[in-house]
Amino acid sequence: MILSSGFLTYSQERSTENQEDEVDEIIDSFLEEDVVDELIQDLNAFKFLYVSVNYNRDTYFSGRDIGIDQHNIRPQITYMDAKGFMLSVSGMYYSKFVPKWDYSAATIGYTRSFGNNKLFRLFGSGSRYFYSKEVDNPFHYAISFGSGVKNKKRTLSTQLSGTYLFGDDQSFQLTSSSHASFILFKKKTNTLKLKPELNIIAAQQTFELAQVQFENGERVVGYLENDVFGLINTQINIPLELSMQSFDFELGYNLNIPTANSTESNLKVTGYFNFSVAYLFDL
């Protein structure tokens, strides 16, 4: 299983494209469904480190193509224990941005499973982002919270999470995630799984609407900001995950179906491949 960290969010300022990028660079979801529970259950470990590197062939922001053909790489180191506490340090590298190392993030979180079969889960986290270029980066902190449920066979699960971002500006995101898990091959310490995932993402969007007025016979253009909360992207992930003792490998295809807002038109469906490798250190 591949552990990912960070946040996927979208806050759109139509005045400049950079303002859109600043928020959307915080990609992926924190605490993938069942990652904590599965690691603790499978390993029966009290403390461990999880080191991973994720490579994405293409880069999109909230499923949208910004016209830059580039890949991105996200390394991460995570500490977790059987009580549900988590500490993580991660970063993001973009091949065409300047500087290429865009930001680093530190996250602390907690998750708790309950019920007779531990089928219900609550989780929360807090993050601090450190940008390499401090210009026009309005969000420096994030708080995430949510809950999830799975079936007894642990082959189906769903969760609902919310993320509040703040700093020089503020935004909110709501994500619904549904997962399935199919074992294709299992022998001793080797397991091959197909784990399709459906994410539905809604977030606060800010629009700047131009208004034309005439003062003393001269045309004056003013701007009115309008905050709207709505659906921004539907994402389908189809990953193959291979676990070999302490190693995890993932090869997946990701499909984005962005939802156009009132200022957008002809949004294209986007897709890309990703590859991840990770190693688990049992402490």
N, C-alpha and C positions, 0 to 999 in steps of 0.2 A: 504494500500500500504506500502511496506517495503522499507525503505530508506537505501541505502548502500553507503559506501565510500571506497576509496582506489583505487589501480590501479592493473590491471592484465598486467604483462609484462614478457618478456622472453629474456634473453641475455645469450648465452650459451658459457661457457669457458670449453673446454674439458679437461683441465689439472687437475681440481679438481671438485668434485661433489658439494662442498660447494659453489663455485662461482655461480653455476646455481641456488642454493637454495636462495641465498641472494636477487636476483632480483625477483624471482618468488613468494617470500613470500608476496609481495605487490599485493594482489589479489582483484578481483571484480572491478567493474567500478564505477567511480565517477559520481554523478548526473544521476540516472536512468531516462530513458525517461519518461517525463510527471510528475515526482514526485512533482517538485516545482509547476508546473501549477495546478495540481489536488488538492494539499493541499490548495493552496490559493483560488482556485475557490470553492471547497467544503466547506471550513470553513469560507471564507470571512474574514479571520483574518489578522491583520497587523503584528503581531509578535508571534512566538511560539517556543517551544522547543520540539524536537523529540528525545526520548530516546529509544534505541533499543539494543537487544542482539541477535546475529545470531549464531546458532550451526550447524556445518557441520560434518556429521558422519565420513567422510573420507577426507584425504588431498592429493591433487594432485597439481603439479606445471606445468602450461601450459598444463594441461590434462595428464601429465606423472606421472607414478607411480615410486617413488624413493625408494621403498622397505621398507618404514616405515609405519606400520599400526597405524594411529593415527587420532584423531579428533581435530578440532580447534574451538575456540570460539572468536567472534569479538564483543565487546561492542562498543557503539558509542553514543555520545551526539551531537545534531545538533541544532543550532539556525538559523532560517530563518525569513524573513519578506516579506511583499507584494511587495516590490520594487525589489526583486530578489537577495538580499544579503544573504550570507550563511557563517557561521562559524561552524567548526566541530572539535571534538577531538575524536579519536578512537584508538584502540589497537588490537593486535593479540596475542592469546594464543594458543600454540601447546602442546598437551599432552605428546609428547615424546622428544621434543627438550630440550636442556639445554643451557641457562635458558628457562623455559617454556613460560614466557612472552617475546615475541620476539621483538616487537617494538611498539612505540606509534607514532601517526601522528596528526599534526595540519594542517587544511585546511581552506582556505578562497576562496570563489567563488562568481560568479555573473551569473545570467541567465536572458534573456530578450526575451519575446514573442512579436511578431508583426504580422501585417496583419489584415484584417477586422475581422476575427474570431480567431485571435491569434493562427493560425495553424503553424506558423513558429517560430523557437526558435534558439537563439545563446547562448552559455555559455562558461565560462572559469573559471579556478581555479589554485591555487598554493598550494603546500603542502611541509611540512618539516617533515622528518622522524627521529625519535630518537630510535636507536637500543639499546637493553639491552646488546648486545655483539658487540663491535665496530670492531672486527677483520674481515677483508675481507667483508665489506659492502660498495660497491663502490657508491651506489646511495643514496643521502641524500635529494635531492630536486626533485620536479616534477612540470611541468607545463602542464595543459590539456586545450584543446580548441575543439569546435565542433559546429555542427548545426543539427537541426532535423525538421521533418515535420510530421503532422498527418492529418487524414481525418476529415471531419466536425463532424461526430458522435463520434470522439475520440476513435474509436475501433481499429484502425490500426495506427501504427507510425513507423518511421525509423529514425536513426541518424547515423552520421559519426563523430568520434572523434579521435583526435591525442594526444599523451602524450610524452613529452620529459623529460627523467630522466637524472640527472647529479649530480656531486659531485666529487669523485675521478675518476669516469669513466662516460661515457654517453651512452644512448641508446634511441631509438625511437619506439613507438608502434602506430599502426593504427587499429581502431576497428569499424566494421560495426554492428549495432544492430537493429533488427527488432522485433516489439512487436505486439501482438494482445490482446484484452480484451473482455471477454465474461461474462456477468452477469448471474450467475446461480440461484441466489436467492437474493431478495431485499425486506425488510420490515422495514419501519421506519428507525431506525439508524443501522440496521444490513444488511450487504451486503456480499455476497459470490461471488468471481470472479475467473475465470480461465484465467491466463495471460501467455501463452506460449511466449517464447523469443528465438531468434536465434542470436548468436554472432559469427562473423567471425573475427579472430584476426591475424594480421600480425605484425612482429617485427624484429628489427635488431638482428642478431645472429652472434656471434664471434666464429670462429673455430680455434683451434690450430692443424696444420697439421705437422706431424713428417716427417723430411727429413733426409735421411741417406747419409753421405758423408765419403770419405776416405782421411785422412791426414797423410802423412808419413807411409802409410800402415795400419793405425789404423782407425777403424770405429768410426765416430763421429755422434751423433744424434742431429739435430737442429730442431727448431720449427718455423713455419711460421704462423702468424695470418692472418685470412681472414674474413672480415666483409661482411655479406650477409643480405639483407632484403627480407623476404618472409613470406608465410603463416605458422603459427605454431599450430593453434588449431581452431576447430569449436565446439562451445558449444551450446547445446539445454537445456533450462530450462523450466520445466513444474510446475509452482507453483499454489497452491490453496491459495487464500488470503481471510481471513475473517476479516471484519471491524465491531467492536461492540462499537459504540459511540467513545471514545477516544483510544480504544485498537485496535491494528492490530495483527493478527496472520497469519503466513505463514507456509505451509508444502509443500515442493517441491522435485522434483527429477531432478538431473542434469546429463547430458550426455556429455562427452568429446570425440571428435574424433580428436586426435592429428595428425599433418602432419609431417612425418619423414623428417629429413634433410639428407645430404649426409653422415653423420657419424652414422645415426641411422637405425635400422631395426626392423621389427616385433613389432611395437608399438601397444599396446592393447587399445581398446576402454574402457574408465573408466566411472564409474557412482557412484553417492552418493546421499543420502538424506540430506535435510537441514530443520531446524525448526527455526523460528524467532518469537519473541514477541516484541512489541513496544507500547509506550504510548505517546500521544500528549498532551502537556501542552499549552493551549491557553493563551497567555500573553496579 
